[in-house]
């Protein structure tokens, strides 16, 4: 069993930066890939980025590529999402998810990111 808690969301002006954290409990976390998703009001949840169990492989949605960076510190059981050059369209609730075999079996409660124009 893995429990995830996101933090770091908030209100920022367009062009600003935020750093999200996804803290996990459970000793198996370090062997799982972790993904970030987001859901804006009235829209479907969408993939943002993911990172392999050892941080060696990352991937990003086209909409955030070059602006967002995902990283992890397995010693701290934490995955991070550094978000730069934020745009109003990045406004959403951001979630992290993980699970065996690359599945998203476990989800956090989400953290709100609001980007004002």
Secondary structure, 3 states (H helix, E strand, C coil): CCEEEEECCEEEECCCCEEEEEEEECCCHHHCCEEEEEECCCCCCEEEEEECCCCCCEEECCCCCCCEEEEEEHHHCEEEEEECCCCHHHCEEEEEEECHHHCCCEECCCEEEEEEC
